């Protein structure tokens, strides 16, 4: 698995600006940056984050991608496609060989993954909302469906730079409201109850009425409790708020209208 951190401002035009503006951004800027990084994948899939959903799309063929994604443009032999309100993409078969997934983030974590047999590769975007909604648990279920009886211990994961517990301050009541209850279905148990996680394991007291949220530890606990070998999980351990934003890992809290890219593909 290859994970490229593209430390350039990749803040995509907003959907309401229209497809023509997006095409211009891709042709004038994004394609040039990928060439500078010597990234040559035939298909580039760009999830467009919406409401921090748990929506993970599996794309086994370029034809299905054409049906489900908006095909934007072909530049320098690369096809760029994007889909709204999607936080994760899994590639298999044809798309695994030819494609890559470009997540564009600021402060949120990107979890890239691939099984050792190179049958699946992909990535998900997990900010605090997606984490609370358990997009990681949803990913595990999707991988089980795709890989059958193959062990989850054969999958490797890499977590991108993101807002870490040193700086990620959060309202304590907001934290409890979203992590104790299921944000999608309030009548169902939230992340803490579902995985028997104590609040103090992932949120540390800060100033009055505030906690510092540990997204990385939360993701590690959820993956571990779902049967993933934590020795197969790596992290850059770079906080975008206090360190990363100075190195091109932009923080939405520090750098207005700036985002960086995480491109994941199989090698």
N, C-alpha and C positions, 0 to 999 in steps of 0.2 A: 504494500500500500504506500502510495506517495501522498503526502499532505503538504501543500505549498501555502505558506502564509504570505499573502500579497499585501505588503505594508505600504499601500498607496491609497489615496482617498477614492473609494469606490461607491460613494453614496449615490444609489440609483435614483433617477427621476421618479417622482411620485406617479402612481397609476393615472391620476386625473390629468397629468400633463400630456398623456396620449402616447400612442405607439411610435409615432414619428420621432418624438423627442428621445424615447428610449433607444430606438434604432441608431440615432445620431450619437448618443452616449456610447453605445457598444462599438460602432464603427470608428469613431474619432478617438476614444479613450481606452475602453476595456480591451479590445482586440490588440491594440498597440502594447499595452502593459503585459498581456499574456505572451506576446512575441518577445518582449524584452526579458521575460522570465524563461524563455525557451520552452513554453508549455504549448504543445501541439496535440490537442485532442480533437477528434473529428466532431464530437458533439459536446457542447457545454450546456448543462441544465442549471438554471438559476431559480431556486425557490424564492417567491416574493412573500415575505412574512406579512401576515395580516393580523389576526387577533391572538397571536401566540397560541395556535391550535396544537392538537396532538396528531394532526393529519400527516401521515407518512405515505408517500406514493411509491409503488413498486413499478419499475419500468423495464420489462424484459426485451423490448424491441424498439427500434427507432420509429416504426409505424405507430405503435401505441403512444410513443412520445408525441408524435404529430397530432394524434387524436386528443391527448390530454393537456398538452402544453401549447402555448402560443408560440409558434415558430416565428422568430423575429427576423433574422437576417443571416446571410452567409458572408463572412469576411475572412479573407486569406485562407479559404478552405475549411473554416470552422463554422458549424451551425450553432447558433445561439437560440435557446428556447427558454421561456419562463412561464411560471404558473403562479397564480395568486393564491394566497392563504394556504400555503404549504410550508411545513416546517421540517420535513424530512424526505429524502429520496433514497431509494435502494435500487441499485443497478445489478442486473444479472444477464447472462448470455451475451447477446450482441452488444447491448449498451455497456456492459462491463468492459468489454474489449475496446470499444471506441470512445466511451464517454467519460465525463468528469462532472462533479457537482460543485458549484460555486455558491457557498453561503456568504452573505455579506452582513456583517454584524458590527456592533459597538457595545462592549460590556457583556453581552450574552455569550454563553459557551457554545461551541460547536463540538459535537462528539462525532469523530470519524471512526469508521470500523470496516473490517474485512475479515473473512474467515481464512484460515491458513490454506484451505484447499482452493481459494480464489474462485468461489462460486458466487459470493455476494460482496459488494462494496457499497459504501454509502456514507451519509452523514445526516445528523439531525441538529436543529437549532434549539437550544434549551436555555432560555432566560428564566427569571424567577416564576413567571406565569406558566410557561411550559413545564417547568420542573414540578410546580405544585399540581398541575393537571396530570402529571405522570407520563409525559411523552417518552421517557426512558423505559418505563414498564411496557408501554405500547410497542416500542421498538423491539424489545425482547420477544414479545408475543409474535410479531411479524417475522422475526428471524427464525423462531421455532417452526412457524408454518412453512417457511421457505426451505429450511434445512432438514426438516423431518427429525430423525433420531440422532442426527449429528450433535455432538456435545457443544454447549455454549462455551466450554473451556477452550475451544479451538478458535474463538473469535478474539481478535486484538482490537483494542480501543485506544484512541488518542483524544485528549481533551485540549482544546485550544486555549490561548490566553483569554481571560475574562475577568469581570469584577470579582475580586476574591474577598475573603472574610476580613482582611485587614482594613478594607475601605467600604464594603458594600452595606451601608447603613440602611435600616429598614424600620418602619413603624412596627412596634411590637404587636399591637392589636391587628394590624394588617397581616402580619406574618401568621398569627394564630388563626385569623379568620380564613386565610387561604390555604394553610397547610393542615389545619385540623379538620376542616370540612372540604368536601370535594367541590372545587369551583365550578365544575360542569354539571354535577348532579348533587346538590346539597344533602339529599337524603342518604347518600352513600358515604362510607368512611373516607376521610382525607388521607393524604400521603403518610402522615405520622402514624395514624392507626393502622393503615393497611400494611405497613412494613415494621410496625412496632418500634418506631423511632421516637426517642424522647426529644422534646423541643430544644433542650439545652445541648443536645448532641450536634445540632446543625445551626443553631442561632445563639450567639454569645451576647451577653449584656453590654450595651454601649452607654450612651447618655440616657437621661431620664426618658422612659417611654420608647426607647429605641433598642434595636438589636443589630448585630452584624451577622449577615446571612452567609453561610458557607455552602455555596452552590456545589463546589467540587466534592466535599464530603458527602453531601446529599446524593449526588450522582453515584459516587462510589458505593454508598450503602445500598441504594436501590439496585444497582447492578449485582452486587454481591448477594443480596437476598433473593435475586432472581437466578442465581446459579452461575454467575460469571466469575472466573478466576481473577482476583484483583491483581495478580502478578502480570496479567495481560492488559492492564490499563495504565497508560502513561499520561502525564500532564506536563505542560511547559512551566507551570507554576509562576506565571507572569500575570500580575494584576494590571488590568488595563487602566485603572483609575490612577494609581500612584506611580507605576513604572512604565507600563506598556505604551501609554499614549505618547510618550516622548520618543518612542522607537518605531512609530508607525502602526502600533496596535491601538487604534483610536478608541477613545471612550466617549460614549454619547453624553456623559456627564461633564467631560472636560473639553471635548472638541465638538462644537455645534456643527451639525451637518457634515460630519466626517465618519466614514465607516471603512473597515478593512475587509479583505477577502480571505476565505479559507477554501482552497480547491482540493478536493479529494478524488483520487482515481486509483485504479489497480495498475500494477506494474508487472 
